[in-house]
Amino acid sequence: QQQQQHLLTSKTLFVAGLAPALSRIHIEKMFSKFGTVERLDVKTTGTHQSSRYCFVEMDSIEHAQKAMDILHGRLLLHTKLVVQPAHERTSNTSSTSSSSSTGTSTNTMTPAREQQLLDRKIQHLKNKIKQKSESSQGKT
């Protein structure tokens, strides 16, 4: 019963908040409940396994939307999952392979930026709730 925050235009999702104990197989099984996982690209930032994120490409936009709607904000192994639309890369992605030697792309969102955006969204929602609460109290 979460309100949709994003309407997807791509079948690729950005997923953050991955606990170190989650293997690639666990992540794939979690998303395969919503459709076929066509591609899974797990990344680690820095030297610690604690800063992990991934890109999941589903077989359709509808399946990706359902996965995002259900999994975003879920607590998994004491870590809150962040599931959002992946940002489109500016370069040609039709011939990219998952065996890239450079690691992370310069166009992906950093965990710090991700947290900053989430904090802004949370504050915005709190303000909306407060406004609705105040306007409903004024009507009684």
NUMARMAR-307685 format. One record per residue: residue number from 0; residue in one letter; chain; x, y, z of N, C-alpha, C in turn. Coordinates in steps of 0.001 Angstrom, whole numbers, plus 500000, padded with zeros to 6 digits. Example, Ala and Ser with C-alpha at 12.3 -4.5 7.8 and 13.67 -1.06 7.14 Angstrom:
<recs>
+-----+----+----+--------+--------+--------+--------+--------+--------+--------+--------+--------+
:   i : aa : ch :   n_xx :   n_yy :   n_zz :  ca_xx :  ca_yy :  ca_zz :   c_xx :   c_yy :   c_zz :
+-----+----+----+--------+--------+--------+--------+--------+--------+--------+--------+--------+
:   0 :  A :  A : 513190 : 494310 : 507800 : 512300 : 495500 : 507800 : 513200 : 496700 : 507800 :
:   1 :  S :  A : 512850 : 497750 : 507080 : 513670 : 498940 : 507140 : 512900 : 500030 : 507870 :
+-----+----+----+--------+--------+--------+--------+--------+--------+--------+--------+--------+
</recs>
This chain:
<recs>
+-----+----+----+--------+--------+--------+--------+--------+--------+--------+--------+--------+
:   i : aa : ch :   n_xx :   n_yy :   n_zz :  ca_xx :  ca_yy :  ca_zz :   c_xx :   c_yy :   c_zz :
+-----+----+----+--------+--------+--------+--------+--------+--------+--------+--------+--------+
:   0 :  Q :  A : 500819 : 498809 : 500000 : 500000 : 500000 : 500000 : 500866 : 501259 : 500000 :
:   1 :  Q :  A : 502101 : 501081 : 499560 : 502961 : 502256 : 499441 : 502557 : 503023 : 498185 :
:   2 :  Q :  A : 502647 : 504330 : 498258 : 502340 : 505148 : 497105 : 503519 : 505076 : 496134 :
:   3 :  Q :  A : 503204 : 504946 : 494831 : 504273 : 504880 : 493846 : 504989 : 506223 : 493816 :
:   4 :  Q :  A : 506294 : 506162 : 493965 : 507053 : 507405 : 493937 : 507582 : 507680 : 492532 :
:   5 :  H :  A : 507806 : 506619 : 491774 : 508357 : 506774 : 490431 : 507573 : 505893 : 489476 :
:   6 :  L :  A : 507360 : 506367 : 488266 : 506844 : 505520 : 487214 : 508024 : 505214 : 486307 :
:   7 :  L :  A : 508294 : 503957 : 486143 : 509477 : 503558 : 485390 : 509308 : 503758 : 483895 :
:   8 :  T :  A : 510396 : 504120 : 483253 : 510445 : 504182 : 481791 : 511519 : 503241 : 481274 :
:   9 :  S :  A : 512164 : 502546 : 482189 : 513223 : 501603 : 481860 : 513013 : 500358 : 482712 :
:  10 :  K :  A : 513533 : 499234 : 482248 : 513385 : 498003 : 483025 : 514583 : 497740 : 483928 :
:  11 :  T :  A : 515459 : 498755 : 484080 : 516644 : 498619 : 484924 : 516446 : 499383 : 486232 :
:  12 :  L :  A : 516769 : 498714 : 487341 : 516622 : 499287 : 488671 : 517974 : 499462 : 489343 :
:  13 :  F :  A : 518079 : 500501 : 490156 : 519238 : 500721 : 491019 : 518829 : 500249 : 492403 :
:  14 :  V :  A : 519642 : 499394 : 493024 : 519317 : 498839 : 494336 : 520480 : 499109 : 495286 :
:  15 :  A :  A : 520193 : 499763 : 496406 : 521211 : 500041 : 497424 : 520726 : 499460 : 498749 :
:  16 :  G :  A : 521623 : 499440 : 499722 : 521274 : 498902 : 501029 : 521387 : 497393 : 501060 :
:  17 :  L :  A : 522319 : 496857 : 500293 : 522505 : 495402 : 500245 : 523406 : 494961 : 501385 :
:  18 :  A :  A : 522891 : 494121 : 502236 : 523675 : 493595 : 503360 : 524819 : 492739 : 502829 :
:  19 :  P :  A : 525965 : 492743 : 503513 : 527125 : 491957 : 503070 : 526816 : 490459 : 502937 :
:  20 :  A :  A : 525883 : 489958 : 503738 : 525570 : 488527 : 503704 : 524779 : 488121 : 502464 :
:  21 :  L :  A : 524220 : 489096 : 501730 : 523434 : 488772 : 500546 : 524358 : 488432 : 499372 :
:  22 :  S :  A : 524216 : 487242 : 498851 : 525014 : 486850 : 497685 : 524291 : 487262 : 496407 :
:  23 :  R :  A : 524982 : 487143 : 495319 : 524413 : 487427 : 494001 : 523172 : 486552 : 493773 :
:  24 :  I :  A : 523253 : 485303 : 494204 : 522135 : 484367 : 494033 : 520925 : 484822 : 494853 :
:  25 :  H :  A : 521159 : 485286 : 496091 : 520062 : 485792 : 496919 : 519358 : 486962 : 496232 :
:  26 :  I :  A : 520140 : 487875 : 495708 : 519572 : 489069 : 495056 : 518756 : 488651 : 493837 :
:  27 :  E :  A : 519314 : 487747 : 493044 : 518610 : 487296 : 491845 : 517295 : 486589 : 492205 :
:  28 :  K :  A : 517316 : 485751 : 493230 : 516091 : 485060 : 493666 : 515042 : 486054 : 494149 :
:  29 :  M :  A : 515486 : 487087 : 494877 : 514565 : 488084 : 495410 : 513825 : 488795 : 494270 :
:  30 :  F :  A : 514536 : 489151 : 493212 : 513922 : 489869 : 492097 : 513196 : 488940 : 491131 :
:  31 :  S :  A : 513589 : 487681 : 491065 : 512948 : 486751 : 490129 : 511509 : 486435 : 490543 :
:  32 :  K :  A : 511119 : 486793 : 491761 : 509721 : 486629 : 492184 : 508792 : 487543 : 491382 :
:  33 :  F :  A : 509346 : 488569 : 490750 : 508548 : 489552 : 490020 : 508660 : 489407 : 488506 :
:  34 :  G :  A : 509562 : 488559 : 488032 : 509778 : 488364 : 486602 : 511178 : 487822 : 486378 :
:  35 :  T :  A : 511566 : 487745 : 485127 : 512885 : 487220 : 484781 : 513950 : 488303 : 484941 :
:  36 :  V :  A : 515018 : 487961 : 485657 : 516149 : 488880 : 485798 : 517052 : 488669 : 484584 :
:  37 :  E :  A : 517138 : 489694 : 483731 : 517949 : 489579 : 482521 : 519416 : 489893 : 482769 :
:  38 :  R :  A : 519668 : 490794 : 483741 : 521053 : 491173 : 484033 : 521131 : 491609 : 485480 :
:  39 :  L :  A : 522207 : 491231 : 486135 : 522454 : 491633 : 487520 : 523914 : 492046 : 487620 :
:  40 :  D :  A : 524144 : 493277 : 488000 : 525495 : 493821 : 488091 : 525705 : 494339 : 489511 :
:  41 :  V :  A : 526405 : 493551 : 490344 : 526632 : 493909 : 491742 : 527941 : 494674 : 491859 :
:  42 :  K :  A : 527910 : 495788 : 492582 : 529086 : 496648 : 492755 : 529395 : 496810 : 494238 :
:  43 :  T :  A : 530663 : 497020 : 494528 : 531111 : 497318 : 495882 : 531904 : 498613 : 495839 :
:  44 :  T :  A : 531582 : 499541 : 496730 : 532338 : 500792 : 496771 : 533404 : 500687 : 497841 :
:  45 :  G :  A : 534564 : 501178 : 497564 : 535663 : 501139 : 498528 : 536142 : 499722 : 498777 :
:  46 :  T :  A : 536731 : 499508 : 499915 : 537293 : 498202 : 500239 : 536392 : 497377 : 501137 :
:  47 :  H :  A : 535285 : 497961 : 501587 : 534402 : 497249 : 502508 : 533213 : 496668 : 501765 :
:  48 :  Q :  A : 532834 : 495464 : 502115 : 531655 : 494832 : 501546 : 530376 : 495512 : 502018 :
:  49 :  S :  A : 530479 : 496386 : 503018 : 529273 : 496994 : 503582 : 528644 : 498024 : 502651 :
:  50 :  S :  A : 529394 : 498548 : 501708 : 528857 : 499536 : 500770 : 528629 : 498861 : 499428 :
:  51 :  R :  A : 527503 : 498167 : 499312 : 527212 : 497434 : 498087 : 525918 : 497942 : 497464 :
:  52 :  Y :  A : 525899 : 497926 : 496157 : 524695 : 498260 : 495415 : 524708 : 497436 : 494141 :
:  53 :  C :  A : 523602 : 497446 : 493420 : 523570 : 496698 : 492174 : 522587 : 497325 : 491202 :
:  54 :  F :  A : 522677 : 496868 : 489973 : 521724 : 497209 : 488935 : 521056 : 495912 : 488525 :
:  55 :  V :  A : 519728 : 495924 : 488499 : 518964 : 494747 : 488121 : 518147 : 495112 : 486885 :
:  56 :  E :  A : 518332 : 494362 : 485821 : 517528 : 494573 : 484624 : 516509 : 493447 : 484541 :
:  57 :  M :  A : 515249 : 493817 : 484564 : 514156 : 492857 : 484502 : 513733 : 492643 : 483043 :
:  58 :  D :  A : 512845 : 491679 : 482815 : 512405 : 491371 : 481460 : 511355 : 492348 : 480932 :
:  59 :  S :  A : 510757 : 493158 : 481812 : 509786 : 494159 : 481352 : 509735 : 495325 : 482337 :
:  60 :  I :  A : 509241 : 496447 : 481862 : 509073 : 497624 : 482709 : 508044 : 497321 : 483806 :
:  61 :  E :  A : 506999 : 496578 : 483454 : 505949 : 496249 : 484420 : 506505 : 495421 : 485578 :
:  62 :  H :  A : 507366 : 494436 : 485264 : 507952 : 493602 : 486318 : 508921 : 494415 : 487179 :
:  63 :  A :  A : 509661 : 495305 : 486547 : 510580 : 496167 : 487295 : 509787 : 497094 : 488225 :
:  64 :  Q :  A : 508668 : 497631 : 487727 : 507830 : 498527 : 488530 : 507289 : 497785 : 489748 :
:  65 :  K :  A : 506807 : 496563 : 489539 : 506248 : 495781 : 490643 : 507328 : 495477 : 491690 :
:  66 :  A :  A : 508515 : 495101 : 491228 : 509629 : 494809 : 492147 : 509982 : 496056 : 492958 :
:  67 :  M :  A : 510056 : 497207 : 492294 : 510399 : 498450 : 492979 : 509320 : 498810 : 493998 :
:  68 :  D :  A : 508055 : 498716 : 493600 : 506952 : 499085 : 494498 : 506935 : 498223 : 495754 :
:  69 :  I :  A : 507241 : 496953 : 495612 : 507157 : 496035 : 496748 : 508432 : 496016 : 497588 :
:  70 :  L :  A : 509597 : 496088 : 496940 : 510855 : 495930 : 497678 : 511417 : 497232 : 498257 :
:  71 :  H :  A : 511085 : 498363 : 497668 : 511653 : 499628 : 498155 : 511227 : 499879 : 499604 :
:  72 :  G :  A : 512198 : 500107 : 500458 : 511935 : 500406 : 501859 : 511808 : 499170 : 502745 :
:  73 :  R :  A : 511848 : 497987 : 502146 : 511751 : 496750 : 502931 : 513020 : 496537 : 503737 :
:  74 :  L :  A : 512868 : 496004 : 504925 : 513998 : 495680 : 505781 : 514455 : 494267 : 505456 :
:  75 :  L :  A : 515711 : 494120 : 505100 : 516268 : 492821 : 504744 : 517615 : 492675 : 505433 :
:  76 :  L :  A : 517701 : 491705 : 506342 : 518913 : 491493 : 507145 : 519346 : 492781 : 507846 :
:  77 :  H :  A : 518390 : 493438 : 508485 : 518612 : 494659 : 509273 : 519044 : 495857 : 508438 :
:  78 :  T :  A : 518842 : 495807 : 507132 : 519200 : 496915 : 506255 : 518003 : 497265 : 505388 :
:  79 :  K :  A : 517700 : 498548 : 505292 : 516573 : 498989 : 504474 : 516990 : 499055 : 503005 :
:  80 :  L :  A : 516239 : 498356 : 502166 : 516521 : 498352 : 500730 : 516069 : 499652 : 500083 :
:  81 :  V :  A : 516866 : 500131 : 499162 : 516515 : 501279 : 498340 : 516436 : 500756 : 496913 :
:  82 :  V :  A : 515243 : 500817 : 496327 : 515056 : 500355 : 494951 : 514463 : 501515 : 494167 :
:  83 :  Q :  A : 515213 : 501984 : 493179 : 514806 : 503148 : 492397 : 515113 : 502906 : 490926 :
:  84 :  P :  A : 514520 : 503729 : 490064 : 514875 : 503612 : 488646 : 516357 : 503919 : 488457 :
:  85 :  A :  A : 517011 : 503147 : 487619 : 518413 : 503431 : 487305 : 518440 : 504605 : 486343 :
:  86 :  H :  A : 519396 : 505486 : 486517 : 519536 : 506620 : 485603 : 520148 : 506136 : 484303 :
:  87 :  E :  A : 519661 : 506678 : 483208 : 520189 : 506295 : 481908 : 521621 : 506805 : 481768 :
:  88 :  R :  A : 522447 : 505981 : 481175 : 523825 : 506417 : 480895 : 523801 : 507292 : 479668 :
:  89 :  T :  A : 524747 : 508217 : 479601 : 524774 : 509113 : 478457 : 525500 : 508484 : 477268 :
:  90 :  S :  A : 526319 : 507478 : 477512 : 527027 : 506824 : 476410 : 526165 : 505721 : 475823 :
:  91 :  N :  A : 526597 : 505180 : 474702 : 525874 : 504101 : 474043 : 525988 : 502837 : 474891 :
:  92 :  T :  A : 524850 : 502303 : 475330 : 524880 : 501147 : 476219 : 524519 : 499852 : 475514 :
:  93 :  S :  A : 524295 : 499887 : 474204 : 523820 : 498679 : 473536 : 524879 : 497591 : 473475 :
:  94 :  S :  A : 526147 : 497934 : 473594 : 527181 : 496913 : 473484 : 527992 : 496765 : 474766 :
:  95 :  T :  A : 527439 : 497200 : 475885 : 528182 : 497074 : 477131 : 528137 : 495651 : 477637 :
:  96 :  S :  A : 529195 : 495229 : 478306 : 529210 : 493889 : 478883 : 529423 : 494020 : 480378 :
:  97 :  S :  A : 529104 : 492960 : 481118 : 529231 : 493029 : 482571 : 530664 : 492785 : 483021 :
:  98 :  S :  A : 531588 : 492590 : 482109 : 532975 : 492322 : 482488 : 533823 : 493583 : 482374 :
:  99 :  S :  A : 533247 : 494705 : 482761 : 533978 : 495959 : 482691 : 535098 : 495971 : 483735 :
: 100 :  S :  A : 536254 : 496431 : 483327 : 537405 : 496402 : 484233 : 537505 : 497670 : 485073 :
: 101 :  T :  A : 536689 : 498666 : 484756 : 536796 : 499932 : 485479 : 535993 : 499943 : 486760 :
: 102 :  G :  A : 535120 : 498962 : 486978 : 534344 : 498949 : 488221 : 533100 : 499772 : 488090 :
: 103 :  T :  A : 533068 : 500942 : 488740 : 531847 : 501739 : 488734 : 531880 : 502776 : 487622 :
: 104 :  S :  A : 530713 : 503136 : 487157 : 530569 : 504150 : 486129 : 530559 : 505522 : 486796 :
: 105 :  T :  A : 531040 : 506528 : 486085 : 531049 : 507874 : 486642 : 529648 : 508473 : 486644 :
: 106 :  N :  A : 528690 : 507847 : 485927 : 527340 : 508371 : 485854 : 526405 : 507764 : 486892 :
: 107 :  T :  A : 526892 : 506870 : 487739 : 526015 : 506275 : 488753 : 525984 : 507164 : 489987 :
: 108 :  M :  A : 524920 : 507025 : 490746 : 524735 : 507840 : 491942 : 525577 : 507277 : 493089 :
: 109 :  T :  A : 526245 : 508148 : 493804 : 527047 : 507715 : 494950 : 526115 : 507442 : 496128 :
: 110 :  P :  A : 526531 : 506580 : 497047 : 525698 : 506322 : 498221 : 525401 : 507588 : 499023 :
: 111 :  A :  A : 526354 : 508504 : 499110 : 526133 : 509752 : 499849 : 525054 : 510597 : 499168 :
: 112 :  R :  A : 525109 : 510676 : 497856 : 524105 : 511437 : 497095 : 522734 : 510761 : 497218 :
: 113 :  E :  A : 522738 : 509432 : 497170 : 521514 : 508651 : 497332 : 520861 : 508970 : 498674 :
: 114 :  Q :  A : 521654 : 508990 : 499741 : 521137 : 509286 : 501080 : 520589 : 510704 : 501145 :
: 115 :  Q :  A : 521290 : 511629 : 500502 : 520860 : 513026 : 500495 : 519489 : 513155 : 499815 :
: 116 :  L :  A : 519312 : 512469 : 498693 : 518033 : 512523 : 497987 : 516920 : 511868 : 498802 :
: 117 :  L :  A : 517235 : 510757 : 499447 : 516244 : 510091 : 500288 : 515830 : 510975 : 501462 :
: 118 :  D :  A : 516801 : 511628 : 502085 : 516499 : 512532 : 503196 : 515578 : 513661 : 502741 :
: 119 :  R :  A : 515820 : 514189 : 501539 : 514975 : 515253 : 501001 : 513551 : 514752 : 500770 :
: 120 :  K :  A : 513436 : 513542 : 500200 : 512112 : 512973 : 499942 : 511361 : 512733 : 501244 :
: 121 :  I :  A : 512056 : 512222 : 502246 : 511435 : 511964 : 503542 : 510931 : 513273 : 504154 :
: 122 :  Q :  A : 511750 : 514317 : 504103 : 511342 : 515613 : 504652 : 510142 : 516159 : 503896 :
: 123 :  H :  A : 510131 : 516010 : 502583 : 509018 : 516475 : 501758 : 507733 : 515748 : 502149 :
: 124 :  L :  A : 507814 : 514433 : 502327 : 506636 : 513654 : 502719 : 506155 : 514029 : 504121 :
: 125 :  K :  A : 507090 : 514259 : 505044 : 506709 : 514685 : 506398 : 505961 : 516014 : 506350 :
: 126 :  N :  A : 506442 : 516934 : 505511 : 505781 : 518236 : 505375 : 504371 : 518075 : 504816 :
: 127 :  K :  A : 504210 : 517190 : 503820 : 502892 : 516954 : 503239 : 501932 : 516378 : 504281 :
: 128 :  I :  A : 502418 : 515421 : 505066 : 501590 : 514808 : 506099 : 501173 : 515858 : 507121 :
: 129 :  K :  A : 502111 : 516702 : 507504 : 501826 : 517756 : 508483 : 500776 : 518723 : 507940 :
: 130 :  Q :  A : 500910 : 519088 : 506652 : 499942 : 519998 : 506033 : 498550 : 519380 : 505997 :
: 131 :  K :  A : 498467 : 518104 : 505621 : 497174 : 517423 : 505558 : 496561 : 517311 : 506950 :
: 132 :  S :  A : 497407 : 517025 : 507930 : 496935 : 516906 : 509303 : 496373 : 518243 : 509797 :
: 133 :  E :  A : 497098 : 519315 : 509523 : 496658 : 520634 : 509951 : 495384 : 521062 : 509226 :
: 134 :  S :  A : 495275 : 520742 : 507944 : 494072 : 521144 : 507189 : 492862 : 520320 : 507614 :
: 135 :  S :  A : 493055 : 519067 : 507994 : 491914 : 518251 : 508440 : 491464 : 518656 : 509843 :
: 136 :  Q :  A : 492387 : 519131 : 510667 : 492020 : 519592 : 512020 : 491243 : 520910 : 511943 :
: 137 :  G :  A : 491546 : 521690 : 510953 : 490840 : 522968 : 510778 : 489403 : 522791 : 510342 :
: 138 :  K :  A : 489073 : 521637 : 509730 : 487720 : 521391 : 509234 : 486796 : 520843 : 510296 :
: 139 :  T :  A : 487348 : 520379 : 511412 : 486487 : 519776 : 512445 : 485965 : 520764 : 513436 :
+-----+----+----+--------+--------+--------+--------+--------+--------+--------+--------+--------+
</recs>
